[in-house]
Every structure is written in C-alpha cells, then in structure tokens.
Amino acid sequence: DHGITLFDTADVYGGSNSEVFLGKALGSKRSDIMIATKFGMAMGQDAL
C-alpha cells in the first residue's frame, strides 16, 4: 500500500519461518512484489 515492492529475507530470520510470515502478510499481493532471499552453509571441521 505504501509502494514497497522488495523484501529481503533469509531462511534463518524469524526462527526459520520468515518466508511463511512474509507469505501470510502479503496475501493476494504476491504478484506485485519481489522477494530476495539467501542461505548459508556452516563452514569448518564440524560443519558436516
């Protein structure tokens, strides 16, 4: 409603539920917005 069309999120935001929260908040306006997301991978000896 205020012209914001880009949302930047990540899988670890909101207790790993950010995409769910964002989807519910956007409702029927999903086709009007762009979502940027990212993910990471643990690094180091004990990562895998």
C-alpha positions, 0 to 999 in steps of 0.5 A: 500500500505504501509502494514497497515492492522488495523484501529481503529475507533469509531462511534463518530470520524469524526462527526459520519461518520468515518466508511463511510470515512474509507469505501470510502478510502479503496475501493476494499481493504476491504478484506485485512484489519481489522477494530476495532471499539467501542461505548459508552453509556452516563452514569448518571441521564440524560443519558436516 
